[in-house]
């Protein structure tokens, strides 16, 4: 940062000495020197302002990042520490009980095909 300021000052002084050596009128030289010095001062002030803005932006970005990380850590610590209970095991399959039935199974409805067979036998 400082080498740039020194370079600007050297360039400004070099220009002023060059202009001073070229001119013959001392009144005009004084005005030129004053103008050049004023311009150099303005550039130096502008350069310092830009550096201050960059530095401020960097500091704000770093502060924002730190704040976000602190908030995340705090939120994780304050989170409910009790997890949900584990899933219960599957119960064993129940034993299928067979019922001993002594009654024979009878058809619920009459078979209509037997009726047709009997009708067809009677027609012949």
N, CA, C and O atoms as a GROMACS GRO file, in nm:
protein
  496
    1UNK      N    1   0.083  -0.118   0.000
    1UNK     CA    2   0.000   0.000   0.000
    1UNK      C    3   0.088   0.125   0.000
    1UNK      O    4   0.063   0.218  -0.077
    2UNK      N    5   0.188   0.129   0.084
    2UNK     CA    6   0.273   0.248   0.096
    2UNK      C    7   0.361   0.269  -0.027
    2UNK      O    8   0.387   0.384  -0.063
    3UNK      N    9   0.409   0.161  -0.093
    3UNK     CA   10   0.489   0.185  -0.213
    3UNK      C   11   0.410   0.259  -0.322
    3UNK      O   12   0.468   0.336  -0.398
    4UNK      N   13   0.280   0.235  -0.330
    4UNK     CA   14   0.199   0.305  -0.430
    4UNK      C   15   0.190   0.454  -0.398
    4UNK      O   16   0.198   0.539  -0.488
    5UNK      N   17   0.174   0.484  -0.272
    5UNK     CA   18   0.166   0.625  -0.232
    5UNK      C   19   0.298   0.695  -0.262
    5UNK      O   20   0.302   0.806  -0.313
    6UNK      N   21   0.407   0.626  -0.228
    6UNK     CA   22   0.539   0.684  -0.256
    6UNK      C   23   0.560   0.700  -0.406
    6UNK      O   24   0.618   0.800  -0.450
    7UNK      N   25   0.514   0.605  -0.485
    7UNK     CA   26   0.529   0.614  -0.630
    7UNK      C   27   0.450   0.733  -0.683
    7UNK      O   28   0.497   0.806  -0.770
    8UNK      N   29   0.329   0.752  -0.631
    8UNK     CA   30   0.248   0.866  -0.675
    8UNK      C   31   0.315   0.999  -0.638
    8UNK      O   32   0.315   1.093  -0.717
    9UNK      N   33   0.371   1.004  -0.520
    9UNK     CA   34   0.440   1.127  -0.478
    9UNK      C   35   0.562   1.152  -0.567
    9UNK      O   36   0.586   1.266  -0.607
   10UNK      N   37   0.638   1.048  -0.597
   10UNK     CA   38   0.756   1.065  -0.682
   10UNK      C   39   0.717   1.111  -0.822
   10UNK      O   40   0.780   1.199  -0.878
   11UNK      N   41   0.612   1.051  -0.876
   11UNK     CA   42   0.565   1.092  -1.009
   11UNK      C   43   0.520   1.238  -1.006
   11UNK      O   44   0.549   1.316  -1.096
   12UNK      N   45   0.447   1.273  -0.901
   12UNK     CA   46   0.400   1.411  -0.888
   12UNK      C   47   0.515   1.509  -0.875
   12UNK      O   48   0.515   1.614  -0.939
   13UNK      N   49   0.612   1.476  -0.794
   13UNK     CA   50   0.727   1.566  -0.777
   13UNK      C   51   0.810   1.571  -0.904
   13UNK      O   52   0.865   1.675  -0.940
   14UNK      N   53   0.820   1.457  -0.972
   14UNK     CA   54   0.896   1.457  -1.098
   14UNK      C   55   0.830   1.544  -1.203
   14UNK      O   56   0.897   1.619  -1.274
   15UNK      N   57   0.700   1.534  -1.210
   15UNK     CA   58   0.627   1.618  -1.306
   15UNK      C   59   0.640   1.765  -1.271
   15UNK      O   60   0.657   1.850  -1.359
   16UNK      N   61   0.633   1.794  -1.144
   16UNK     CA   62   0.645   1.936  -1.105
   16UNK      C   63   0.785   1.990  -1.135
   16UNK      O   64   0.800   2.104  -1.178
   17UNK      N   65   0.887   1.909  -1.112
   17UNK     CA   66   1.024   1.956  -1.142
   17UNK      C   67   1.044   1.968  -1.292
   17UNK      O   68   1.115   2.058  -1.338
   18UNK      N   69   0.985   1.879  -1.370
   18UNK     CA   70   0.995   1.887  -1.516
   18UNK      C   71   0.927   2.012  -1.568
   18UNK      O   72   0.981   2.081  -1.654
   19UNK      N   73   0.811   2.041  -1.516
   19UNK     CA   74   0.737   2.160  -1.560
   19UNK      C   75   0.810   2.285  -1.514
   19UNK      O   76   0.814   2.385  -1.586
   20UNK      N   77   0.866   2.280  -1.396
   20UNK     CA   78   0.937   2.397  -1.343
   20UNK      C   79   1.062   2.428  -1.425
   20UNK      O   80   1.096   2.544  -1.444
   21UNK      N   81   1.129   2.326  -1.472
   21UNK     CA   82   1.252   2.349  -1.547
   21UNK      C   83   1.223   2.394  -1.690
   21UNK      O   84   1.306   2.461  -1.752
   22UNK      N   85   1.106   2.360  -1.743
   22UNK     CA   86   1.075   2.397  -1.881
   22UNK      C   87   1.025   2.540  -1.894
   22UNK      O   88   1.054   2.606  -1.994
   23UNK      N   89   0.953   2.589  -1.799
   23UNK     CA   90   0.890   2.720  -1.810
   23UNK      C   91   0.986   2.833  -1.777
   23UNK      O   92   1.085   2.813  -1.706
   24UNK      N   93   0.956   2.952  -1.830
   24UNK     CA   94   1.040   3.068  -1.803
   24UNK      C   95   0.974   3.167  -1.710
   24UNK      O   96   1.044   3.247  -1.648
   25UNK      N   97   0.843   3.164  -1.698
   25UNK     CA   98   0.771   3.260  -1.618
   25UNK      C   99   0.748   3.203  -1.478
   25UNK      O  100   0.690   3.095  -1.467
   26UNK      N  101   0.791   3.269  -1.374
   26UNK     CA  102   0.780   3.216  -1.238
   26UNK      C  103   0.636   3.218  -1.187
   26UNK      O  104   0.601   3.132  -1.107
   27UNK      N  105   0.552   3.312  -1.229
   27UNK     CA  106   0.413   3.320  -1.188
   27UNK      C  107   0.333   3.202  -1.241
   27UNK      O  108   0.251   3.144  -1.170
   28UNK      N  109   0.357   3.168  -1.365
   28UNK     CA  110   0.289   3.056  -1.428
   28UNK      C  111   0.338   2.926  -1.365
   28UNK      O  112   0.261   2.832  -1.344
   29UNK      N  113   0.469   2.921  -1.336
   29UNK     CA  114   0.527   2.802  -1.272
   29UNK      C  115   0.463   2.778  -1.136
   29UNK      O  116   0.432   2.664  -1.100
   30UNK      N  117   0.443   2.881  -1.062
   30UNK     CA  118   0.385   2.868  -0.928
   30UNK      C  119   0.240   2.817  -0.938
   30UNK      O  120   0.198   2.734  -0.858
   31UNK      N  121   0.166   2.869  -1.035
   31UNK     CA  122   0.028   2.824  -1.054
   31UNK      C  123   0.024   2.677  -1.096
   31UNK      O  124  -0.058   2.599  -1.047
   32UNK      N  125   0.114   2.641  -1.187
   32UNK     CA  126   0.119   2.502  -1.232
   32UNK      C  127   0.157   2.408  -1.117
   32UNK      O  128   0.099   2.301  -1.099
   33UNK      N  129   0.254   2.451  -1.041
   33UNK     CA  130   0.298   2.369  -0.927
   33UNK      C  131   0.184   2.350  -0.827
   33UNK      O  132   0.162   2.241  -0.775
   34UNK      N  133   0.113   2.459  -0.801
   34UNK     CA  134   0.002   2.451  -0.706
   34UNK      C  135  -0.106   2.358  -0.761
   34UNK      O  136  -0.163   2.278  -0.686
   35UNK      N  137  -0.135   2.368  -0.891
   35UNK     CA  138  -0.236   2.282  -0.953
   35UNK      C  139  -0.193   2.136  -0.947
   35UNK      O  140  -0.273   2.049  -0.913
   36UNK      N  141  -0.068   2.110  -0.979
   36UNK     CA  142  -0.017   1.972  -0.978
   36UNK      C  143  -0.020   1.915  -0.837
   36UNK      O  144  -0.062   1.801  -0.817
   37UNK      N  145   0.024   1.993  -0.740
   37UNK     CA  146   0.021   1.946  -0.601
   37UNK      C  147  -0.123   1.919  -0.555
   37UNK      O  148  -0.149   1.824  -0.481
   38UNK      N  149  -0.214   2.002  -0.599
   38UNK     CA  150  -0.354   1.982  -0.564
   38UNK      C  151  -0.407   1.851  -0.625
   38UNK      O  152  -0.478   1.775  -0.559
   39UNK      N  153  -0.372   1.827  -0.750
   39UNK     CA  154  -0.414   1.703  -0.817
   39UNK      C  155  -0.353   1.580  -0.750
   39UNK      O  156  -0.421   1.479  -0.733
   40UNK      N  157  -0.227   1.589  -0.712
   40UNK     CA  158  -0.161   1.478  -0.644
   40UNK      C  159  -0.229   1.450  -0.510
   40UNK      O  160  -0.255   1.335  -0.476
   41UNK      N  161  -0.259   1.554  -0.437
   41UNK     CA  162  -0.328   1.538  -0.308
   41UNK      C  163  -0.466   1.474  -0.326
   41UNK      O  164  -0.505   1.388  -0.247
   42UNK      N  165  -0.538   1.516  -0.431
   42UNK     CA  166  -0.670   1.457  -0.457
   42UNK      C  167  -0.658   1.308  -0.489
   42UNK      O  168  -0.738   1.227  -0.443
   43UNK      N  169  -0.556   1.274  -0.570
   43UNK     CA  170  -0.537   1.132  -0.603
   43UNK      C  171  -0.500   1.051  -0.480
   43UNK      O  172  -0.548   0.939  -0.463
   44UNK      N  173  -0.417   1.106  -0.398
   44UNK     CA  174  -0.377   1.035  -0.275
   44UNK      C  175  -0.499   1.015  -0.185
   44UNK      O  176  -0.517   0.906  -0.130
   45UNK      N  177  -0.581   1.117  -0.169
   45UNK     CA  178  -0.701   1.105  -0.087
   45UNK      C  179  -0.798   1.002  -0.146
   45UNK      O  180  -0.858   0.924  -0.072
   46UNK      N  181  -0.814   1.002  -0.278
   46UNK     CA  182  -0.902   0.905  -0.344
   46UNK      C  183  -0.849   0.764  -0.323
   46UNK      O  184  -0.926   0.671  -0.297
   47UNK      N  185  -0.718   0.748  -0.335
   47UNK     CA  186  -0.656   0.616  -0.314
   47UNK      C  187  -0.679   0.568  -0.170
   47UNK      O  188  -0.712   0.451  -0.149
   48UNK      N  189  -0.662   0.655  -0.075
   48UNK     CA  190  -0.685   0.618   0.065
   48UNK      C  191  -0.831   0.582   0.090
   48UNK      O  192  -0.862   0.488   0.164
   49UNK      N  193  -0.922   0.658   0.026
   49UNK     CA  194  -1.064   0.629   0.041
   49UNK      C  195  -1.098   0.491  -0.015
   49UNK      O  196  -1.174   0.415   0.047
   50UNK      N  197  -1.042   0.458  -0.130
   50UNK     CA  198  -1.068   0.328  -0.191
   50UNK      C  199  -1.014   0.216  -0.102
   50UNK      O  200  -1.079   0.114  -0.083
   51UNK      N  201  -0.895   0.236  -0.048
   51UNK     CA  202  -0.837   0.135   0.042
   51UNK      C  203  -0.923   0.116   0.167
   51UNK      O  204  -0.944   0.003   0.212
   52UNK      N  205  -0.973   0.226   0.221
   52UNK     CA  206  -1.059   0.218   0.339
   52UNK      C  207  -1.188   0.142   0.308
   52UNK      O  208  -1.234   0.061   0.389
   53UNK      N  209  -1.246   0.167   0.190
   53UNK     CA  210  -1.370   0.097   0.151
   53UNK      C  211  -1.345  -0.053   0.137
   53UNK      O  212  -1.424  -0.134   0.184
   54UNK      N  213  -1.234  -0.089   0.072
   54UNK     CA  214  -1.202  -0.231   0.054
   54UNK      C  215  -1.180  -0.299   0.190
   54UNK      O  216  -1.228  -0.409   0.215
   55UNK      N  217  -1.106  -0.231   0.274
   55UNK     CA  218  -1.079  -0.287   0.407
   55UNK      C  219  -1.209  -0.305   0.485
   55UNK      O  220  -1.230  -0.407   0.550
   56UNK      N  221  -1.296  -0.206   0.477
   56UNK     CA  222  -1.424  -0.214   0.548
   56UNK      C  223  -1.509  -0.330   0.496
   56UNK      O  224  -1.570  -0.402   0.574
   57UNK      N  225  -1.513  -0.347   0.363
   57UNK     CA  226  -1.589  -0.457   0.305
   57UNK      C  227  -1.534  -0.592   0.350
   57UNK      O  228  -1.611  -0.683   0.382
   58UNK      N  229  -1.401  -0.605   0.352
   58UNK     CA  230  -1.340  -0.732   0.394
   58UNK      C  231  -1.374  -0.761   0.541
   58UNK      O  232  -1.405  -0.875   0.576
   59UNK      N  233  -1.367  -0.659   0.624
   59UNK     CA  234  -1.396  -0.678   0.766
   59UNK      C  235  -1.542  -0.715   0.785
   59UNK      O  236  -1.574  -0.803   0.865
   60UNK      N  237  -1.632  -0.649   0.713
   60UNK     CA  238  -1.775  -0.681   0.726
   60UNK      C  239  -1.806  -0.823   0.675
   60UNK      O  240  -1.887  -0.893   0.735
   61UNK      N  241  -1.742  -0.864   0.567
   61UNK     CA  242  -1.763  -1.001   0.516
   61UNK      C  243  -1.716  -1.104   0.618
   61UNK      O  244  -1.784  -1.203   0.643
   62UNK      N  245  -1.600  -1.081   0.676
   62UNK     CA  246  -1.547  -1.175   0.777
   62UNK      C  247  -1.637  -1.177   0.900
   62UNK      O  248  -1.662  -1.284   0.956
   63UNK      N  249  -1.684  -1.061   0.944
   63UNK     CA  250  -1.774  -1.055   1.060
   63UNK      C  251  -1.904  -1.127   1.030
   63UNK      O  252  -1.958  -1.196   1.117
   64UNK      N  253  -1.956  -1.112   0.911
   64UNK     CA  254  -2.080  -1.179   0.871
   64UNK      C  255  -2.061  -1.330   0.872
   64UNK      O  256  -2.147  -1.403   0.921
   65UNK      N  257  -1.949  -1.377   0.820
   65UNK     CA  258  -1.920  -1.520   0.818
   65UNK      C  259  -1.909  -1.575   0.961
   65UNK      O  260  -1.963  -1.682   0.991
   66UNK      N  261  -1.841  -1.503   1.047
   66UNK     CA  262  -1.826  -1.547   1.186
   66UNK      C  263  -1.962  -1.550   1.257
   66UNK      O  264  -1.991  -1.643   1.332
   67UNK      N  265  -2.042  -1.448   1.234
   67UNK     CA  266  -2.173  -1.442   1.297
   67UNK      C  267  -2.260  -1.559   1.254
   67UNK      O  268  -2.328  -1.621   1.336
   68UNK      N  269  -2.258  -1.589   1.124
   68UNK     CA  270  -2.336  -1.702   1.074
   68UNK      C  271  -2.292  -1.833   1.138
   68UNK      O  272  -2.375  -1.914   1.178
   69UNK      N  273  -2.161  -1.852   1.147
   69UNK     CA  274  -2.113  -1.978   1.204
   69UNK      C  275  -2.147  -1.987   1.353
   69UNK      O  276  -2.178  -2.095   1.403
   70UNK      N  277  -2.140  -1.875   1.425
   70UNK     CA  278  -2.174  -1.876   1.567
   70UNK      C  279  -2.323  -1.910   1.585
   70UNK      O  280  -2.359  -1.987   1.673
   71UNK      N  281  -2.407  -1.850   1.502
   71UNK     CA  282  -2.551  -1.878   1.511
   71UNK      C  283  -2.581  -2.024   1.480
   71UNK      O  284  -2.667  -2.084   1.544
   72UNK      N  285  -2.513  -2.081   1.382
   72UNK     CA  286  -2.535  -2.222   1.349
   72UNK      C  287  -2.494  -2.313   1.465
   72UNK      O  288  -2.565  -2.407   1.498
   73UNK      N  289  -2.379  -2.285   1.525
   73UNK     CA  290  -2.333  -2.367   1.638
   73UNK      C  291  -2.430  -2.355   1.754
   73UNK      O  292  -2.464  -2.455   1.818
   74UNK      N  293  -2.474  -2.234   1.782
   74UNK     CA  294  -2.567  -2.213   1.894
   74UNK      C  295  -2.700  -2.286   1.869
   74UNK      O  296  -2.756  -2.346   1.961
   75UNK      N  297  -2.749  -2.281   1.746
   75UNK     CA  298  -2.875  -2.349   1.713
   75UNK      C  299  -2.859  -2.501   1.727
   75UNK      O  300  -2.950  -2.569   1.774
   76UNK      N  301  -2.744  -2.554   1.686
   76UNK     CA  302  -2.722  -2.698   1.700
   76UNK      C  303  -2.714  -2.740   1.846
   76UNK      O  304  -2.762  -2.847   1.883
   77UNK      N  305  -2.654  -2.656   1.928
   77UNK     CA  306  -2.643  -2.690   2.070
   77UNK      C  307  -2.778  -2.681   2.141
   77UNK      O  308  -2.804  -2.758   2.234
   78UNK      N  309  -2.863  -2.590   2.100
   78UNK     CA  310  -2.992  -2.572   2.166
   78UNK      C  311  -3.099  -2.667   2.113
   78UNK      O  312  -3.210  -2.672   2.167
   79UNK      N  313  -3.067  -2.741   2.011
   79UNK     CA  314  -3.163  -2.835   1.953
   79UNK      C  315  -3.197  -2.944   2.054
   79UNK      O  316  -3.115  -2.978   2.139
   80UNK      N  317  -3.315  -2.995   2.045
   80UNK     CA  318  -3.360  -3.100   2.138
   80UNK      C  319  -3.265  -3.219   2.125
   80UNK      O  320  -3.248  -3.275   2.017
   81UNK      N  321  -3.206  -3.257   2.237
   81UNK     CA  322  -3.106  -3.363   2.233
   81UNK      C  323  -3.170  -3.502   2.236
   81UNK      O  324  -3.101  -3.602   2.213
   82UNK      N  325  -3.298  -3.509   2.265
   82UNK     CA  326  -3.364  -3.638   2.269
   82UNK      C  327  -3.405  -3.678   2.128
   82UNK      O  328  -3.481  -3.609   2.060
   83UNK      N  329  -3.353  -3.789   2.086
   83UNK     CA  330  -3.391  -3.838   1.954
   83UNK      C  331  -3.520  -3.917   1.966
   83UNK      O  332  -3.562  -3.953   2.076
   84UNK      N  333  -3.581  -3.943   1.856
   84UNK     CA  334  -3.704  -4.022   1.862
   84UNK      C  335  -3.668  -4.165   1.900
   84UNK      O  336  -3.558  -4.211   1.868
   85UNK      N  337  -3.757  -4.236   1.966
   85UNK     CA  338  -3.725  -4.371   2.014
   85UNK      C  339  -3.702  -4.464   1.895
   85UNK      O  340  -3.752  -4.440   1.785
   86UNK      N  341  -3.626  -4.570   1.919
   86UNK     CA  342  -3.600  -4.662   1.809
   86UNK      C  343  -3.726  -4.736   1.768
   86UNK      O  344  -3.821  -4.749   1.845
   87UNK      N  345  -3.725  -4.782   1.647
   87UNK     CA  346  -3.840  -4.854   1.593
   87UNK      C  347  -3.852  -4.989   1.664
   87UNK      O  348  -3.752  -5.060   1.677
   88UNK      N  349  -3.972  -5.027   1.708
   88UNK     CA  350  -3.987  -5.154   1.780
   88UNK      C  351  -3.964  -5.272   1.684
   88UNK      O  352  -3.982  -5.262   1.563
   89UNK      N  353  -3.925  -5.384   1.744
   89UNK     CA  354  -3.904  -5.505   1.665
   89UNK      C  355  -4.037  -5.558   1.616
   89UNK      O  356  -4.142  -5.533   1.675
   90UNK      N  357  -4.030  -5.632   1.507
   90UNK     CA  358  -4.150  -5.692   1.451
   90UNK      C  359  -4.193  -5.807   1.540
   90UNK      O  360  -4.109  -5.887   1.582
   91UNK      N  361  -4.322  -5.817   1.571
   91UNK     CA  362  -4.366  -5.927   1.657
   91UNK      C  363  -4.357  -6.060   1.582
   91UNK      O  364  -4.359  -6.064   1.459
   92UNK      N  365  -4.348  -6.167   1.658
   92UNK     CA  366  -4.343  -6.300   1.598
   92UNK      C  367  -4.478  -6.331   1.534
   92UNK      O  368  -4.582  -6.281   1.576
   93UNK      N  369  -4.472  -6.416   1.432
   93UNK     CA  370  -4.596  -6.455   1.365
   93UNK      C  371  -4.676  -6.544   1.460
   93UNK      O  372  -4.620  -6.634   1.523
   94UNK      N  373  -4.806  -6.519   1.470
   94UNK     CA  374  -4.888  -6.603   1.559
   94UNK      C  375  -4.903  -6.744   1.499
   94UNK      O  376  -4.898  -6.764   1.378
   95UNK      N  377  -4.922  -6.836   1.586
   95UNK     CA  378  -4.940  -6.974   1.543
   95UNK      C  379  -5.082  -6.991   1.493
   95UNK      O  380  -5.178  -6.954   1.561
   96UNK      N  381  -5.096  -7.048   1.374
   96UNK     CA  382  -5.228  -7.068   1.316
   96UNK      C  383  -5.288  -7.194   1.374
   96UNK      O  384  -5.229  -7.302   1.365
   97UNK      N  385  -5.403  -7.180   1.434
   97UNK     CA  386  -5.470  -7.294   1.494
   97UNK      C  387  -5.570  -7.352   1.395
   97UNK      O  388  -5.652  -7.280   1.338
   98UNK      N  389  -5.562  -7.479   1.373
   98UNK     CA  390  -5.656  -7.544   1.282
   98UNK      C  391  -5.772  -7.599   1.364
   98UNK      O  392  -5.753  -7.659   1.470
   99UNK      N  393  -5.890  -7.579   1.315
   99UNK     CA  394  -6.009  -7.625   1.384
   99UNK      C  395  -6.047  -7.761   1.323
   99UNK      O  396  -6.060  -7.776   1.201
  100UNK      N  397  -6.064  -7.853   1.408
  100UNK     CA  398  -6.103  -7.986   1.362
  100UNK      C  399  -6.254  -7.984   1.345
  100UNK      O  400  -6.329  -7.966   1.441
  101UNK      N  401  -6.297  -8.005   1.219
  101UNK     CA  402  -6.440  -8.001   1.188
  101UNK      C  403  -6.481  -8.138   1.136
  101UNK      O  404  -6.422  -8.189   1.041
  102UNK      N  405  -6.578  -8.196   1.197
  102UNK     CA  406  -6.620  -8.330   1.159
  102UNK      C  407  -6.738  -8.330   1.063
  102UNK      O  408  -6.774  -8.436   1.011
  103UNK      N  409  -6.797  -8.218   1.038
  103UNK     CA  410  -6.913  -8.209   0.950
  103UNK      C  411  -6.863  -8.202   0.806
  103UNK      O  412  -6.778  -8.120   0.774
  104UNK      N  413  -6.917  -8.290   0.719
  104UNK     CA  414  -6.873  -8.281   0.580
  104UNK      C  415  -6.929  -8.156   0.513
  104UNK      O  416  -7.035  -8.105   0.550
  105UNK      N  417  -6.856  -8.108   0.415
  105UNK     CA  418  -6.895  -7.986   0.345
  105UNK      C  419  -6.993  -8.024   0.236
  105UNK      O  420  -6.964  -8.108   0.151
  106UNK      N  421  -7.108  -7.960   0.238
  106UNK     CA  422  -7.210  -7.984   0.136
  106UNK      C  423  -7.217  -7.862   0.047
  106UNK      O  424  -7.190  -7.751   0.092
  107UNK      N  425  -7.254  -7.881  -0.080
  107UNK     CA  426  -7.263  -7.765  -0.168
  107UNK      C  427  -7.375  -7.672  -0.122
  107UNK      O  428  -7.480  -7.717  -0.075
  108UNK      N  429  -7.351  -7.545  -0.137
  108UNK     CA  430  -7.447  -7.446  -0.095
  108UNK      C  431  -7.561  -7.434  -0.197
  108UNK      O  432  -7.677  -7.423  -0.160
  109UNK      N  433  -7.526  -7.438  -0.326
  109UNK     CA  434  -7.625  -7.429  -0.432
  109UNK      C  435  -7.622  -7.558  -0.512
  109UNK      O  436  -7.522  -7.630  -0.515
  110UNK      N  437  -7.732  -7.584  -0.576
  110UNK     CA  438  -7.737  -7.702  -0.663
  110UNK      C  439  -7.659  -7.676  -0.788
  110UNK      O  440  -7.653  -7.563  -0.837
  111UNK      N  441  -7.600  -7.780  -0.840
  111UNK     CA  442  -7.523  -7.767  -0.962
  111UNK      C  443  -7.620  -7.767  -1.079
  111UNK      O  444  -7.694  -7.863  -1.100
  112UNK      N  445  -7.618  -7.658  -1.155
  112UNK     CA  446  -7.712  -7.646  -1.267
  112UNK      C  447  -7.671  -7.733  -1.384
  112UNK      O  448  -7.756  -7.765  -1.468
  113UNK      N  449  -7.549  -7.772  -1.392
  113UNK     CA  450  -7.507  -7.858  -1.503
  113UNK      C  451  -7.565  -7.996  -1.490
  113UNK      O  452  -7.592  -8.062  -1.590
  114UNK      N  453  -7.585  -8.042  -1.369
  114UNK     CA  454  -7.646  -8.173  -1.350
  114UNK      C  455  -7.790  -8.173  -1.396
  114UNK      O  456  -7.839  -8.271  -1.452
  115UNK      N  457  -7.859  -8.062  -1.372
  115UNK     CA  458  -7.998  -8.050  -1.418
  115UNK      C  459  -8.006  -8.054  -1.569
  115UNK      O  460  -8.095  -8.118  -1.626
  116UNK      N  461  -7.915  -7.988  -1.632
  116UNK     CA  462  -7.915  -7.989  -1.778
  116UNK      C  463  -7.883  -8.128  -1.832
  116UNK      O  464  -7.940  -8.169  -1.932
  117UNK      N  465  -7.797  -8.198  -1.768
  117UNK     CA  466  -7.763  -8.333  -1.812
  117UNK      C  467  -7.884  -8.425  -1.798
  117UNK      O  468  -7.914  -8.508  -1.884
  118UNK      N  469  -7.950  -8.406  -1.687
  118UNK     CA  470  -8.066  -8.493  -1.664
  118UNK      C  471  -8.176  -8.460  -1.764
  118UNK      O  472  -8.246  -8.550  -1.810
  119UNK      N  473  -8.194  -8.332  -1.800
  119UNK     CA  474  -8.294  -8.293  -1.900
  119UNK      C  475  -8.254  -8.344  -2.038
  119UNK      O  476  -8.339  -8.388  -2.115
  120UNK      N  477  -8.129  -8.338  -2.068
  120UNK     CA  478  -8.085  -8.383  -2.200
  120UNK      C  479  -8.098  -8.535  -2.214
  120UNK      O  480  -8.122  -8.585  -2.324
  121UNK      N  481  -8.083  -8.608  -2.107
  121UNK     CA  482  -8.101  -8.754  -2.110
  121UNK      C  483  -8.249  -8.788  -2.128
  121UNK      O  484  -8.283  -8.887  -2.193
  122UNK      N  485  -8.334  -8.708  -2.073
  122UNK     CA  486  -8.476  -8.738  -2.083
  122UNK      C  487  -8.529  -8.706  -2.222
  122UNK      O  488  -8.628  -8.766  -2.265
  123UNK      N  489  -8.469  -8.615  -2.291
  123UNK     CA  490  -8.516  -8.577  -2.425
  123UNK      C  491  -8.482  -8.689  -2.523
  123UNK      O  492  -8.558  -8.710  -2.617
  124UNK      N  493  -8.380  -8.756  -2.507
  124UNK     CA  494  -8.338  -8.860  -2.602
  124UNK      C  495  -8.420  -8.977  -2.587
  124UNK      O  496  -8.400  -9.075  -2.659
   0.00000   0.00000   0.00000
